[in-house]
Amino acid sequence: MLKPLTWALLGLFLFMVPLAVLGPHTFILVHDNLEGEVVWVHLLTKLHLALAHGPGALVLPIMNGLPREALRSGLSVTVLIFHLLPRSPLAAYLLHEALVRVVALLGMYALLRRYGLPRPEQRSLAAAVALLWAVLPAYSIFGLSVLGQPLLLRTALRLRDGSARWPDWLVLVALPWWSSFVLVGPFIAVAWVGALLLDLARRGPAAGAATRRGAGGLLVLLLSYVLVEWQLFYTTLIAKSFLPHRQEFDLARLLPQGVGVGLREAGALFWLGHYHASPFFKGGIILAVAIALARLAAPQRRQLGRQVAGLLAGIAALCLLAAFLPQLSIRLQAQLPLLHAFTLSRFYFLLALPWVLVLVLALRQLPPGRLALALVGLQLLPALAANPEFTNNVRALAGRPRPDAPSYAAFVAPGLLRQVENFIYSKNKIKPPAYRVVCLGLPPAVAQLNGFYTLDSYQTLYPLAYKHAFRPLIAGELAKSPALATYFDAWGNRCYLMSAELGRNYQLGKLPAVRQVQHWAFDTAAFRQLGGRYVLSAVRLAHPEESGLQLLGVFDDSQAYWRLHLYEPIARVGAATLPPPAGPVPGSR
């Protein structure tokens, strides 16, 4: 008979099957993932820039040469896996996701077998909860930032009870190499310190040794983060190589404010979570708690009630911090410039684990039989339903794919972009490094993944001077739409071509209807000055001459999600050829 952990691993294998068997036709997350995170990891490995540093370290396909320091550390397991498969970002992504989720399952199982569900007859229950944890809809490209938290909690608990050994210290050293400091590091530190202070307040001097061990463990974790993210700390705190665009973040223009707004945001985070960090319906957890309370005698019921209330209070505190700290930072940005660099709302990355621990508190009070397993299964269903990479691929296997959820192959559209590249070469005998493109109606990631050099990009950090140089291209459209102007000027991570007619719609497939933009204000002079040569558009411009552009061709491919229209600036009288690319990004050095 197979052991419970083996069954759980088999269940995880079945979860991964829909992602793997479709090959290039699998769906992977686009928002903040394929359009952003996956691209920079792929380019760093493809261009051998993962460990590059210094004035000459530029990622040339992005924004005329994005400084290497603007991207995250190359000292990462994620980067290593992509380095092993430099020609296939999809294969690297799927391998990475499988490894992340296996570690997540094993980490949760190890935590529960030691502290949550330790009795021999609870092995199956621990394995079921571990499987539930491993399939939650977390962004796997962030590594163990979310899904590795059970391993970290197990280490913290072993430090507290004095049973920690060298593997536990190894977890503290290793976790930063497979997670993101900016996403979870400061927030884990705050939660860790809060837990130590709470324990000290409750137990007094008896907690002194545990507090010292816990503080030492946190110090090791943070020092490892500093080592991994040395470029981030060096360029942020010591020697800034460029002034970042985040300097002009204006949260007061971006975020609604007020107590009511904050409470509504906290409530939404409490019940639903955040899309970056395991949003799922908690109905099975609430039901398990209700059944456990109903079955217990009064003393045990009161004890479980206190335990559940304590965890729920912690969850509520995290939600309130995530909701109200951004409002506080609005008032402090002028006095504390570092607030431009960090997003203080990311306490929501810590919300998934305590909710699963609430489920564990209820399950440990129930007989470890069919009822308990059924409750885990009941919670497993909404967790799977909330995971778009699972649901969209199941639909595709069933022959009913979502039309607005393109597969990897359809999104990247290599055949379509090859047509465009070959056309440009046949016309001018130049390859992508010799010219720059911009994209309208599709993410620049599509062009970047196909080897094009783009002036536009989705970046969480880039030089402010480049943002100022890019803005004239779209100034006419921003003038038409105050909402788009605020989106670009007060935020600007999406340094994209924009259209007031399209709004914030940057993924315009060719179906179901042919789309047109009637009037598009585009500054071709500024485009030329920045080194631009071609516009790749997923929509047809009804009057391209108004924009100073001419249509060169329309390209289609039955396997592609897009239909592309290729435009170039109308040649000026007396102009021979367009200038070469402008070189490194303005103001980067």
GUVO-142551 format. One record per residue (C-alpha): residue number from 1; residue in one letter; x, y, z. Coordinates in steps of 0.05 Angstrom, whole numbers. Example, Ala and Ser with C-alpha at 12.3 -4.5 7.8 and 13.67 -1.06 7.14 Angstrom:
<nodes>
node k 1	r A	x 246	y -90	z 156;
node k 2	r S	x 273	y -21	z 143;
</nodes>
This chain:
<nodes>
node k 1	r M	x 0	y 0	z 0;
node k 2	r L	x 26	y 69	z -18;
node k 3	r K	x 44	y 115	z 39;
node k 4	r P	x 2	y 179	z 50;
node k 5	r L	x 59	y 224	z 28;
node k 6	r T	x 66	y 184	z -36;
node k 7	r W	x -8	y 193	z -49;
node k 8	r A	x -1	y 268	z -39;
node k 9	r L	x 58	y 271	z -88;
node k 10	r L	x 16	y 231	z -138;
node k 11	r G	x -40	y 281	z -129;
node k 12	r L	x 9	y 338	z -143;
node k 13	r F	x 32	y 301	z -205;
node k 14	r L	x -40	y 297	z -229;
node k 15	r F	x -47	y 372	z -215;
node k 16	r M	x 13	y 386	z -260;
node k 17	r V	x -10	y 340	z -316;
node k 18	r P	x -57	y 391	z -350;
node k 19	r L	x 0	y 441	z -351;
node k 20	r A	x 51	y 393	z -379;
node k 21	r V	x 14	y 350	z -430;
node k 22	r L	x -8	y 409	z -472;
node k 23	r G	x 64	y 427	z -486;
node k 24	r P	x 69	y 496	z -519;
node k 25	r H	x -7	y 500	z -520;
node k 26	r T	x -10	y 503	z -444;
node k 27	r F	x -37	y 565	z -410;
node k 28	r I	x 7	y 602	z -361;
node k 29	r L	x -10	y 665	z -323;
node k 30	r V	x 0	y 728	z -364;
node k 31	r H	x -14	y 785	z -315;
node k 32	r D	x 50	y 804	z -278;
node k 33	r N	x 79	y 737	z -299;
node k 34	r L	x 89	y 721	z -372;
node k 35	r E	x 84	y 795	z -390;
node k 36	r G	x 137	y 813	z -338;
node k 37	r E	x 172	y 766	z -290;
node k 38	r V	x 184	y 709	z -339;
node k 39	r V	x 214	y 756	z -392;
node k 40	r W	x 268	y 787	z -349;
node k 41	r V	x 290	y 720	z -321;
node k 42	r H	x 294	y 692	z -392;
node k 43	r L	x 333	y 751	z -419;
node k 44	r L	x 383	y 752	z -362;
node k 45	r T	x 400	y 680	z -375;
node k 46	r K	x 397	y 685	z -451;
node k 47	r L	x 444	y 745	z -451;
node k 48	r H	x 489	y 718	z -395;
node k 49	r L	x 475	y 779	z -351;
node k 50	r A	x 451	y 743	z -288;
node k 51	r L	x 514	y 761	z -249;
node k 52	r A	x 534	y 823	z -289;
node k 53	r H	x 548	y 888	z -253;
node k 54	r G	x 575	y 956	z -269;
node k 55	r P	x 565	y 1013	z -320;
node k 56	r G	x 569	y 967	z -380;
node k 57	r A	x 517	y 918	z -355;
node k 58	r L	x 457	y 935	z -397;
node k 59	r V	x 398	y 892	z -419;
node k 60	r L	x 398	y 919	z -490;
node k 61	r P	x 332	y 889	z -514;
node k 62	r I	x 294	y 930	z -462;
node k 63	r M	x 285	y 1005	z -464;
node k 64	r N	x 347	y 1020	z -506;
node k 65	r G	x 390	y 986	z -453;
node k 66	r L	x 359	y 977	z -384;
node k 67	r P	x 412	y 979	z -329;
node k 68	r R	x 424	y 909	z -301;
node k 69	r E	x 415	y 936	z -231;
node k 70	r A	x 342	y 951	z -246;
node k 71	r L	x 327	y 876	z -246;
node k 72	r R	x 328	y 828	z -189;
node k 73	r S	x 386	y 787	z -165;
node k 74	r G	x 417	y 733	z -208;
node k 75	r L	x 434	y 694	z -145;
node k 76	r S	x 370	y 655	z -148;
node k 77	r V	x 347	y 584	z -158;
node k 78	r T	x 295	y 611	z -207;
node k 79	r V	x 350	y 643	z -250;
node k 80	r L	x 391	y 579	z -246;
node k 81	r I	x 333	y 536	z -272;
node k 82	r F	x 322	y 584	z -330;
node k 83	r H	x 397	y 583	z -343;
node k 84	r L	x 393	y 507	z -351;
node k 85	r L	x 341	y 515	z -406;
node k 86	r P	x 359	y 581	z -440;
node k 87	r R	x 324	y 564	z -506;
node k 88	r S	x 258	y 544	z -475;
node k 89	r P	x 229	y 592	z -424;
node k 90	r L	x 165	y 551	z -422;
node k 91	r A	x 201	y 487	z -403;
node k 92	r A	x 241	y 525	z -351;
node k 93	r Y	x 177	y 556	z -323;
node k 94	r L	x 142	y 488	z -318;
node k 95	r L	x 202	y 454	z -286;
node k 96	r H	x 208	y 512	z -237;
node k 97	r E	x 135	y 508	z -219;
node k 98	r A	x 137	y 433	z -208;
node k 99	r L	x 198	y 440	z -162;
node k 100	r V	x 167	y 498	z -123;
node k 101	r R	x 104	y 459	z -110;
node k 102	r V	x 140	y 395	z -91;
node k 103	r V	x 181	y 434	z -39;
node k 104	r A	x 116	y 467	z -16;
node k 105	r L	x 83	y 400	z -5;
node k 106	r L	x 142	y 370	z 31;
node k 107	r G	x 151	y 432	z 74;
node k 108	r M	x 78	y 433	z 96;
node k 109	r Y	x 79	y 358	z 110;
node k 110	r A	x 142	y 365	z 152;
node k 111	r L	x 110	y 423	z 192;
node k 112	r L	x 46	y 384	z 205;
node k 113	r R	x 79	y 319	z 224;
node k 114	r R	x 121	y 355	z 276;
node k 115	r Y	x 72	y 407	z 303;
node k 116	r G	x 2	y 405	z 272;
node k 117	r L	x -19	y 333	z 262;
node k 118	r P	x 36	y 291	z 294;
node k 119	r R	x -1	y 227	z 313;
node k 120	r P	x 12	y 166	z 270;
node k 121	r E	x -61	y 160	z 250;
node k 122	r Q	x -60	y 232	z 225;
node k 123	r R	x -9	y 219	z 170;
node k 124	r S	x -62	y 216	z 115;
node k 125	r L	x -93	y 280	z 140;
node k 126	r A	x -26	y 316	z 142;
node k 127	r A	x -12	y 292	z 71;
node k 128	r A	x -80	y 317	z 47;
node k 129	r V	x -69	y 386	z 77;
node k 130	r A	x 1	y 388	z 47;
node k 131	r L	x -29	y 373	z -21;
node k 132	r L	x -80	y 429	z -11;
node k 133	r W	x -24	y 477	z 6;
node k 134	r A	x 18	y 456	z -55;
node k 135	r V	x -38	y 470	z -106;
node k 136	r L	x -59	y 539	z -80;
node k 137	r P	x -61	y 592	z -134;
node k 138	r A	x 5	y 625	z -117;
node k 139	r Y	x 52	y 657	z -169;
node k 140	r S	x 105	y 602	z -175;
node k 141	r I	x 153	y 650	z -210;
node k 142	r F	x 163	y 682	z -142;
node k 143	r G	x 194	y 617	z -118;
node k 144	r L	x 183	y 599	z -45;
node k 145	r S	x 161	y 670	z -26;
node k 146	r V	x 92	y 643	z -7;
node k 147	r L	x 94	y 568	z -14;
node k 148	r G	x 159	y 561	z 26;
node k 149	r Q	x 130	y 594	z 88;
node k 150	r P	x 113	y 527	z 123;
node k 151	r L	x 187	y 509	z 122;
node k 152	r L	x 204	y 576	z 153;
node k 153	r L	x 150	y 568	z 206;
node k 154	r R	x 175	y 498	z 224;
node k 155	r T	x 245	y 526	z 233;
node k 156	r A	x 220	y 583	z 277;
node k 157	r L	x 182	y 534	z 321;
node k 158	r R	x 242	y 489	z 327;
node k 159	r L	x 284	y 549	z 348;
node k 160	r R	x 231	y 565	z 400;
node k 161	r D	x 230	y 496	z 431;
node k 162	r G	x 305	y 488	z 427;
node k 163	r S	x 304	y 428	z 379;
node k 164	r A	x 334	y 463	z 319;
node k 165	r R	x 392	y 428	z 284;
node k 166	r W	x 437	y 446	z 225;
node k 167	r P	x 382	y 430	z 172;
node k 168	r D	x 339	y 484	z 205;
node k 169	r W	x 394	y 535	z 201;
node k 170	r L	x 405	y 513	z 129;
node k 171	r V	x 332	y 531	z 114;
node k 172	r L	x 344	y 602	z 140;
node k 173	r V	x 406	y 609	z 96;
node k 174	r A	x 375	y 577	z 34;
node k 175	r L	x 305	y 606	z 31;
node k 176	r P	x 328	y 676	z 8;
node k 177	r W	x 360	y 643	z -52;
node k 178	r W	x 292	y 620	z -76;
node k 179	r S	x 246	y 677	z -55;
node k 180	r S	x 239	y 752	z -64;
node k 181	r F	x 262	y 799	z -10;
node k 182	r V	x 220	y 858	z -36;
node k 183	r L	x 157	y 816	z -35;
node k 184	r V	x 163	y 781	z 32;
node k 185	r G	x 228	y 795	z 67;
node k 186	r P	x 210	y 858	z 108;
node k 187	r F	x 140	y 831	z 123;
node k 188	r I	x 165	y 764	z 148;
node k 189	r A	x 214	y 803	z 192;
node k 190	r V	x 157	y 845	z 222;
node k 191	r A	x 114	y 783	z 234;
node k 192	r W	x 173	y 745	z 264;
node k 193	r V	x 190	y 802	z 312;
node k 194	r G	x 117	y 809	z 330;
node k 195	r A	x 113	y 735	z 347;
node k 196	r L	x 176	y 739	z 390;
node k 197	r L	x 149	y 799	z 429;
node k 198	r L	x 82	y 765	z 438;
node k 199	r D	x 115	y 702	z 464;
node k 200	r L	x 159	y 743	z 511;
node k 201	r A	x 98	y 781	z 537;
node k 202	r R	x 60	y 717	z 550;
node k 203	r R	x 115	y 675	z 582;
node k 204	r G	x 160	y 728	z 612;
node k 205	r P	x 231	y 709	z 631;
node k 206	r A	x 217	y 636	z 613;
node k 207	r A	x 217	y 657	z 540;
node k 208	r G	x 285	y 690	z 543;
node k 209	r A	x 326	y 634	z 513;
node k 210	r A	x 274	y 621	z 459;
node k 211	r T	x 273	y 696	z 442;
node k 212	r R	x 348	y 698	z 434;
node k 213	r R	x 347	y 636	z 389;
node k 214	r G	x 291	y 666	z 348;
node k 215	r A	x 326	y 733	z 341;
node k 216	r G	x 389	y 696	z 318;
node k 217	r G	x 349	y 657	z 267;
node k 218	r L	x 318	y 721	z 240;
node k 219	r L	x 386	y 753	z 235;
node k 220	r V	x 413	y 694	z 195;
node k 221	r L	x 353	y 699	z 148;
node k 222	r L	x 362	y 774	z 137;
node k 223	r L	x 437	y 768	z 127;
node k 224	r S	x 425	y 716	z 74;
node k 225	r Y	x 376	y 762	z 40;
node k 226	r V	x 428	y 818	z 41;
node k 227	r L	x 478	y 771	z 8;
node k 228	r V	x 429	y 750	z -46;
node k 229	r E	x 403	y 820	z -59;
node k 230	r W	x 469	y 857	z -51;
node k 231	r Q	x 458	y 896	z -115;
node k 232	r L	x 390	y 921	z -90;
node k 233	r F	x 419	y 944	z -23;
node k 234	r Y	x 481	y 973	z -55;
node k 235	r T	x 445	y 1014	z -108;
node k 236	r T	x 389	y 1035	z -61;
node k 237	r L	x 429	y 1054	z 0;
node k 238	r I	x 501	y 1068	z -22;
node k 239	r A	x 514	y 1084	z -95;
node k 240	r K	x 454	y 1098	z -138;
node k 241	r S	x 472	y 1086	z -211;
node k 242	r F	x 408	y 1120	z -235;
node k 243	r L	x 349	y 1157	z -208;
node k 244	r P	x 290	y 1108	z -210;
node k 245	r H	x 222	y 1123	z -239;
node k 246	r R	x 192	y 1104	z -172;
node k 247	r Q	x 216	y 1172	z -148;
node k 248	r E	x 153	y 1200	z -179;
node k 249	r F	x 105	y 1148	z -150;
node k 250	r D	x 45	y 1188	z -125;
node k 251	r L	x 1	y 1142	z -85;
node k 252	r A	x -45	y 1200	z -67;
node k 253	r R	x -67	y 1202	z -140;
node k 254	r L	x -70	y 1127	z -148;
node k 255	r L	x -104	y 1103	z -85;
node k 256	r P	x -171	y 1123	z -55;
node k 257	r Q	x -163	y 1142	z 17;
node k 258	r G	x -204	y 1143	z 81;
node k 259	r V	x -223	y 1097	z 138;
node k 260	r G	x -281	y 1067	z 100;
node k 261	r V	x -237	y 1052	z 40;
node k 262	r G	x -185	y 1019	z 84;
node k 263	r L	x -236	y 976	z 120;
node k 264	r R	x -267	y 952	z 55;
node k 265	r E	x -198	y 935	z 28;
node k 266	r A	x -180	y 898	z 92;
node k 267	r G	x -246	y 860	z 89;
node k 268	r A	x -233	y 839	z 17;
node k 269	r L	x -164	y 815	z 36;
node k 270	r F	x -191	y 777	z 96;
node k 271	r W	x -242	y 737	z 57;
node k 272	r L	x -211	y 732	z -12;
node k 273	r G	x -137	y 747	z -5;
node k 274	r H	x -95	y 779	z -59;
node k 275	r Y	x -86	y 753	z -130;
node k 276	r H	x -10	y 751	z -122;
node k 277	r A	x -14	y 709	z -58;
node k 278	r S	x -64	y 652	z -60;
node k 279	r P	x -134	y 681	z -67;
node k 280	r F	x -184	y 626	z -52;
node k 281	r F	x -252	y 617	z -20;
node k 282	r K	x -247	y 594	z 52;
node k 283	r G	x -314	y 558	z 57;
node k 284	r G	x -285	y 490	z 73;
node k 285	r I	x -242	y 520	z 129;
node k 286	r I	x -302	y 555	z 161;
node k 287	r L	x -344	y 492	z 156;
node k 288	r A	x -288	y 450	z 188;
node k 289	r V	x -284	y 498	z 246;
node k 290	r A	x -359	y 498	z 255;
node k 291	r I	x -363	y 422	z 255;
node k 292	r A	x -305	y 416	z 303;
node k 293	r L	x -336	y 466	z 351;
node k 294	r A	x -403	y 430	z 348;
node k 295	r R	x -372	y 362	z 365;
node k 296	r L	x -329	y 384	z 423;
node k 297	r A	x -346	y 387	z 496;
node k 298	r A	x -348	y 455	z 528;
node k 299	r P	x -276	y 459	z 554;
node k 300	r Q	x -246	y 436	z 489;
node k 301	r R	x -294	y 481	z 450;
node k 302	r R	x -270	y 541	z 489;
node k 303	r Q	x -197	y 522	z 477;
node k 304	r L	x -207	y 513	z 402;
node k 305	r G	x -246	y 578	z 400;
node k 306	r R	x -189	y 616	z 432;
node k 307	r Q	x -138	y 585	z 385;
node k 308	r V	x -179	y 600	z 323;
node k 309	r A	x -195	y 670	z 347;
node k 310	r G	x -121	y 683	z 358;
node k 311	r L	x -103	y 663	z 287;
node k 312	r L	x -161	y 701	z 258;
node k 313	r A	x -140	y 763	z 297;
node k 314	r G	x -70	y 755	z 267;
node k 315	r I	x -100	y 749	z 198;
node k 316	r A	x -143	y 811	z 210;
node k 317	r A	x -81	y 850	z 235;
node k 318	r L	x -43	y 832	z 171;
node k 319	r C	x -103	y 855	z 129;
node k 320	r L	x -108	y 921	z 166;
node k 321	r L	x -33	y 933	z 157;
node k 322	r A	x -38	y 918	z 83;
node k 323	r A	x -98	y 964	z 75;
node k 324	r F	x -77	y 1024	z 117;
node k 325	r L	x -1	y 1027	z 111;
node k 326	r P	x -4	y 1052	z 39;
node k 327	r Q	x -48	y 1109	z 63;
node k 328	r L	x 3	y 1124	z 117;
node k 329	r S	x 60	y 1122	z 68;
node k 330	r I	x 24	y 1176	z 26;
node k 331	r R	x 33	y 1224	z 84;
node k 332	r L	x 106	y 1204	z 96;
node k 333	r Q	x 135	y 1198	z 26;
node k 334	r A	x 163	y 1269	z 27;
node k 335	r Q	x 199	y 1256	z 93;
node k 336	r L	x 221	y 1184	z 78;
node k 337	r P	x 243	y 1177	z 5;
node k 338	r L	x 255	y 1102	z 14;
node k 339	r L	x 179	y 1093	z 16;
node k 340	r H	x 181	y 1104	z -59;
node k 341	r A	x 222	y 1040	z -66;
node k 342	r F	x 179	y 993	z -25;
node k 343	r T	x 105	y 974	z -28;
node k 344	r L	x 81	y 971	z 44;
node k 345	r S	x 16	y 934	z 28;
node k 346	r R	x 51	y 867	z 17;
node k 347	r F	x 32	y 839	z 84;
node k 348	r Y	x -20	y 803	z 43;
node k 349	r F	x 35	y 754	z 21;
node k 350	r L	x 30	y 725	z 92;
node k 351	r L	x -45	y 711	z 91;
node k 352	r A	x -50	y 641	z 61;
node k 353	r L	x -11	y 602	z 114;
node k 354	r P	x -51	y 624	z 175;
node k 355	r W	x -116	y 607	z 140;
node k 356	r V	x -91	y 536	z 127;
node k 357	r L	x -68	y 532	z 200;
node k 358	r V	x -139	y 550	z 221;
node k 359	r L	x -161	y 489	z 182;
node k 360	r V	x -108	y 447	z 217;
node k 361	r L	x -132	y 470	z 286;
node k 362	r A	x -202	y 445	z 269;
node k 363	r L	x -178	y 379	z 237;
node k 364	r R	x -136	y 359	z 298;
node k 365	r Q	x -200	y 359	z 339;
node k 366	r L	x -235	y 311	z 292;
node k 367	r P	x -225	y 236	z 285;
node k 368	r P	x -174	y 226	z 229;
node k 369	r G	x -222	y 190	z 183;
node k 370	r R	x -268	y 203	z 125;
node k 371	r L	x -301	y 265	z 153;
node k 372	r A	x -235	y 301	z 163;
node k 373	r L	x -209	y 281	z 95;
node k 374	r A	x -275	y 302	z 63;
node k 375	r L	x -268	y 371	z 94;
node k 376	r V	x -199	y 378	z 65;
node k 377	r G	x -226	y 355	z -2;
node k 378	r L	x -282	y 406	z 4;
node k 379	r Q	x -230	y 461	z 12;
node k 380	r L	x -187	y 432	z -43;
node k 381	r L	x -242	y 443	z -95;
node k 382	r P	x -246	y 520	z -89;
node k 383	r A	x -170	y 523	z -85;
node k 384	r L	x -164	y 487	z -152;
node k 385	r A	x -221	y 529	z -181;
node k 386	r A	x -183	y 592	z -161;
node k 387	r N	x -120	y 569	z -198;
node k 388	r P	x -126	y 594	z -270;
node k 389	r E	x -67	y 554	z -294;
node k 390	r F	x -104	y 491	z -273;
node k 391	r T	x -175	y 509	z -294;
node k 392	r N	x -157	y 539	z -361;
node k 393	r N	x -115	y 479	z -380;
node k 394	r V	x -169	y 430	z -358;
node k 395	r R	x -217	y 469	z -402;
node k 396	r A	x -168	y 465	z -460;
node k 397	r L	x -160	y 390	z -451;
node k 398	r A	x -236	y 384	z -451;
node k 399	r G	x -239	y 421	z -518;
node k 400	r R	x -269	y 484	z -489;
node k 401	r P	x -212	y 534	z -480;
node k 402	r R	x -227	y 605	z -458;
node k 403	r P	x -221	y 653	z -517;
node k 404	r D	x -189	y 706	z -472;
node k 405	r A	x -138	y 658	z -443;
node k 406	r P	x -87	y 645	z -498;
node k 407	r S	x -38	y 588	z -493;
node k 408	r Y	x 36	y 602	z -486;
node k 409	r A	x 47	y 588	z -560;
node k 410	r A	x -12	y 632	z -581;
node k 411	r F	x 11	y 689	z -535;
node k 412	r V	x 84	y 688	z -555;
node k 413	r A	x 65	y 673	z -628;
node k 414	r P	x 135	y 656	z -653;
node k 415	r G	x 111	y 642	z -724;
node k 416	r L	x 75	y 708	z -729;
node k 417	r L	x 133	y 749	z -702;
node k 418	r R	x 180	y 711	z -749;
node k 419	r Q	x 138	y 735	z -807;
node k 420	r V	x 147	y 807	z -784;
node k 421	r E	x 222	y 798	z -774;
node k 422	r N	x 231	y 766	z -842;
node k 423	r F	x 190	y 821	z -875;
node k 424	r I	x 232	y 875	z -844;
node k 425	r Y	x 296	y 839	z -864;
node k 426	r S	x 272	y 829	z -936;
node k 427	r K	x 256	y 903	z -940;
node k 428	r N	x 316	y 934	z -905;
node k 429	r K	x 366	y 877	z -893;
node k 430	r I	x 369	y 892	z -818;
node k 431	r K	x 360	y 846	z -758;
node k 432	r P	x 326	y 864	z -691;
node k 433	r P	x 389	y 890	z -655;
node k 434	r A	x 393	y 944	z -709;
node k 435	r Y	x 324	y 974	z -697;
node k 436	r R	x 274	y 987	z -641;
node k 437	r V	x 200	y 973	z -639;
node k 438	r V	x 141	y 992	z -595;
node k 439	r C	x 76	y 954	z -585;
node k 440	r L	x 4	y 977	z -584;
node k 441	r G	x -51	y 930	z -560;
node k 442	r L	x -3	y 874	z -539;
node k 443	r P	x 49	y 869	z -483;
node k 444	r P	x 120	y 886	z -505;
node k 445	r A	x 138	y 818	z -474;
node k 446	r V	x 112	y 785	z -537;
node k 447	r A	x 164	y 821	z -579;
node k 448	r Q	x 219	y 812	z -526;
node k 449	r L	x 208	y 737	z -522;
node k 450	r N	x 217	y 734	z -597;
node k 451	r G	x 283	y 771	z -598;
node k 452	r F	x 259	y 841	z -615;
node k 453	r Y	x 287	y 903	z -581;
node k 454	r T	x 232	y 945	z -551;
node k 455	r L	x 229	y 1017	z -528;
node k 456	r D	x 169	y 999	z -484;
node k 457	r S	x 167	y 949	z -427;
node k 458	r Y	x 135	y 928	z -362;
node k 459	r Q	x 187	y 942	z -308;
node k 460	r T	x 182	y 953	z -233;
node k 461	r L	x 245	y 994	z -235;
node k 462	r Y	x 277	y 1035	z -291;
node k 463	r P	x 309	y 1104	z -298;
node k 464	r L	x 264	y 1164	z -288;
node k 465	r A	x 300	y 1198	z -346;
node k 466	r Y	x 275	y 1144	z -392;
node k 467	r K	x 203	y 1153	z -369;
node k 468	r H	x 209	y 1227	z -385;
node k 469	r A	x 239	y 1211	z -453;
node k 470	r F	x 184	y 1162	z -469;
node k 471	r R	x 125	y 1204	z -447;
node k 472	r P	x 124	y 1250	z -508;
node k 473	r L	x 107	y 1190	z -552;
node k 474	r I	x 40	y 1183	z -516;
node k 475	r A	x 29	y 1253	z -490;
node k 476	r G	x -28	y 1266	z -539;
node k 477	r E	x -66	y 1205	z -515;
node k 478	r L	x -53	y 1220	z -442;
node k 479	r A	x -82	y 1289	z -453;
node k 480	r K	x -147	y 1256	z -477;
node k 481	r S	x -153	y 1212	z -415;
node k 482	r P	x -139	y 1237	z -345;
node k 483	r A	x -144	y 1165	z -320;
node k 484	r L	x -88	y 1142	z -366;
node k 485	r A	x -47	y 1204	z -350;
node k 486	r T	x -52	y 1187	z -275;
node k 487	r Y	x -36	y 1114	z -289;
node k 488	r F	x 28	y 1132	z -326;
node k 489	r D	x 51	y 1194	z -289;
node k 490	r A	x 36	y 1171	z -218;
node k 491	r W	x 57	y 1099	z -229;
node k 492	r G	x 88	y 1083	z -296;
node k 493	r N	x 112	y 1011	z -287;
node k 494	r R	x 76	y 997	z -352;
node k 495	r C	x 117	y 1042	z -398;
node k 496	r Y	x 71	y 1025	z -456;
node k 497	r L	x 40	y 1057	z -516;
node k 498	r M	x -30	y 1079	z -496;
node k 499	r S	x -95	y 1097	z -530;
node k 500	r A	x -153	y 1134	z -498;
node k 501	r E	x -200	y 1093	z -541;
node k 502	r L	x -172	y 1028	z -515;
node k 503	r G	x -162	y 1048	z -443;
node k 504	r R	x -121	y 1001	z -401;
node k 505	r N	x -131	y 943	z -448;
node k 506	r Y	x -63	y 916	z -469;
node k 507	r Q	x -82	y 847	z -493;
node k 508	r L	x -125	y 854	z -555;
node k 509	r G	x -131	y 787	z -591;
node k 510	r K	x -155	y 782	z -663;
node k 511	r L	x -221	y 751	z -643;
node k 512	r P	x -280	y 760	z -640;
node k 513	r A	x -280	y 825	z -679;
node k 514	r V	x -232	y 868	z -719;
node k 515	r R	x -212	y 926	z -674;
node k 516	r Q	x -195	y 996	z -698;
node k 517	r V	x -169	y 1059	z -666;
node k 518	r Q	x -200	y 1118	z -701;
node k 519	r H	x -155	y 1174	z -678;
node k 520	r W	x -87	y 1160	z -646;
node k 521	r A	x -42	y 1217	z -624;
node k 522	r F	x 29	y 1192	z -632;
node k 523	r D	x 92	y 1235	z -633;
node k 524	r T	x 134	y 1205	z -689;
node k 525	r A	x 189	y 1258	z -679;
node k 526	r A	x 198	y 1236	z -607;
node k 527	r F	x 195	y 1164	z -630;
node k 528	r R	x 251	y 1175	z -679;
node k 529	r Q	x 292	y 1213	z -629;
node k 530	r L	x 287	y 1154	z -581;
node k 531	r G	x 313	y 1109	z -636;
node k 532	r G	x 245	y 1079	z -655;
node k 533	r R	x 235	y 1048	z -724;
node k 534	r Y	x 171	y 1006	z -724;
node k 535	r V	x 104	y 1002	z -689;
node k 536	r L	x 75	y 933	z -678;
node k 537	r S	x 0	y 941	z -667;
node k 538	r A	x -53	y 888	z -650;
node k 539	r V	x -105	y 938	z -675;
node k 540	r R	x -114	y 974	z -741;
node k 541	r L	x -105	y 1049	z -742;
node k 542	r A	x -162	y 1078	z -782;
node k 543	r H	x -122	y 1140	z -800;
node k 544	r P	x -48	y 1124	z -791;
node k 545	r E	x -27	y 1186	z -829;
node k 546	r E	x -55	y 1228	z -771;
node k 547	r S	x -3	y 1195	z -728;
node k 548	r G	x 52	y 1206	z -779;
node k 549	r L	x 53	y 1131	z -795;
node k 550	r Q	x 44	y 1088	z -855;
node k 551	r L	x 21	y 1015	z -858;
node k 552	r L	x 73	y 967	z -884;
node k 553	r G	x 36	y 902	z -876;
node k 554	r V	x -14	y 860	z -838;
node k 555	r F	x 8	y 793	z -811;
node k 556	r D	x -33	y 734	z -787;
node k 557	r D	x -20	y 663	z -765;
node k 558	r S	x -73	y 611	z -748;
node k 559	r Q	x -35	y 592	z -684;
node k 560	r A	x -27	y 663	z -659;
node k 561	r Y	x -72	y 701	z -611;
node k 562	r W	x -55	y 766	z -647;
node k 563	r R	x -62	y 797	z -716;
node k 564	r L	x -5	y 847	z -724;
node k 565	r H	x -3	y 911	z -764;
node k 566	r L	x 66	y 938	z -779;
node k 567	r Y	x 74	y 1013	z -783;
node k 568	r E	x 133	y 1059	z -792;
node k 569	r P	x 139	y 1134	z -791;
node k 570	r I	x 125	y 1168	z -857;
node k 571	r A	x 191	y 1186	z -889;
node k 572	r R	x 205	y 1260	z -885;
node k 573	r V	x 223	y 1297	z -948;
node k 574	r G	x 298	y 1296	z -958;
node k 575	r A	x 309	y 1244	z -904;
node k 576	r A	x 351	y 1186	z -928;
node k 577	r T	x 349	y 1134	z -873;
node k 578	r L	x 327	y 1131	z -802;
node k 579	r P	x 381	y 1141	z -749;
node k 580	r P	x 410	y 1081	z -713;
node k 581	r P	x 386	y 1064	z -643;
node k 582	r A	x 401	y 1117	z -592;
node k 583	r G	x 446	y 1074	z -548;
node k 584	r P	x 442	y 1069	z -473;
node k 585	r V	x 379	y 1094	z -439;
node k 586	r P	x 379	y 1169	z -426;
node k 587	r G	x 404	y 1186	z -356;
node k 588	r S	x 424	y 1115	z -339;
node k 589	r R	x 496	y 1133	z -326;
</nodes>
